[in-house]
Amino acid sequence: MSERFEGHDPTQGHDTAGVPWQGRELTSTGFDADDGAADASLLAALGAATASHPSPAGSVPEPQSPVADEVSLLAAVSAARLIIPIVAVPGADAASDMAAVTLSAPDGRKALPAFTSIDQLAAWDGRARPVPVTAQRAALAAVQEGCDVIVLDVGTPHARELRTSMVWALAMGREWVPAHRDEHVSRAVGAATKGEQRIVRWSLEVGQGGALVIQVALVPDLTPAQINEVLERVGAQIAADGEARARIDAVVFRLLEDELGVWSAR
């Protein structure tokens, strides 16, 4: 046992540091009446988001649900209580410290697991301590731990991944909007393409895994090298906008050539 606790008698009226108990108040966590059950609205949203593309139990799921389901899911998540698992880790002395659990995917991404209920957490790891938090606090914890995503109810058929743009939206307390419908993203793309005389027009679509697809029409007779130069400049300028970058999970450029030799978006 740590020397700090040796010989300490809590009935003497102070803690191990000698600070009196008298006058202290316990601050409410905001979840005093929480029974640990899952939020019904969140469970329904999770079910809708994974109905068409269920993920194998224990895996980090691929985000493949329709945009409407993702919007509904994020709205439900933002209004719900989540449970973060905390586990004991060896400390500097004989005592143990508590730390949030993080997961690593084969592709190198780091994830923060969060659960809808105590039962789901216990089924995943009965040794973990449940800590109830708001979705915003969970997202802030993910950012602090350097996590790319949050995985809800990992190990269950309805496990769901919240992508980076979703995590940042929750952390910042704002509504999540798909990148191709996001006004800030649209302005950022417009600013990045404004000075490019070789770009005739552009539009935004959603791609696989929620990627932002930037469809562009270019003037004819450009070489592959010239096309790459244009797209690299546009991509670099968008990336330089930190707010836009937080709202975009990935960027894909799509170019199609029509019968007139003009690169155009379809």
Salt bridges, closest charged atoms under 4 A:
ASP15 OD2 - ARG24 NH2 2.61
ASP34 OD2 - ARG81 NE 2.46
GLU70 OE2 - ARG160 NH2 3.51
GLU70 OE2 - ARG163 NH1 2.72
ASP107 OD2 - ARG109 NE 2.90
ASP125 OD1 - ARG127 NE 3.27
ASP153 OD2 - HIS158 NE2 2.72
GLU161 OE2 - ARG109 NH1 2.97
ASP182 OD2 - ARG247 NH1 2.85
GLU196 OE2 - ARG233 NE 2.82
ASP241 OD1 - HIS184 NE2 3.34
GLU243 OE2 - ARG174 NE 3.76
GLU243 OE2 - ARG247 NE 2.70
ASP249 OD2 - ARG163 NE 2.94
